[in-house]
Amino acid sequence: MHAPAQDKYQLTFWEKLYIPEILKGMKLTLEQMLKKKETREYPEEKWIPPASYRGAPVLV
């Protein structure tokens, strides 16, 4: 028994060019580049782990 033939979805002009997807990716990249960076002055400012921090896995 064969499945009924399905109509193929026709891409629009803009979908064929991928321009909207490229612009979305460029927007995301630009947002990440302009976001304020979180930095610490390591030797002077130590990282205090939260109480729930379990550390690195250790082989037993």
VENQUISUL-V368163 format. One record per pair of residues at least 24 apart in sequence whose ideal C-beta (glycine too) atoms are under 10 Angstrom apart, sorted by the first residue. I is the first residue (numbers start at 0). J is the second residue. D is the distance in whole Angstrom. If there is no record, write none. Layout:
BEGIN
i->I j->J d->D
i->I j->J d->D
END
This chain:
BEGIN
none
END
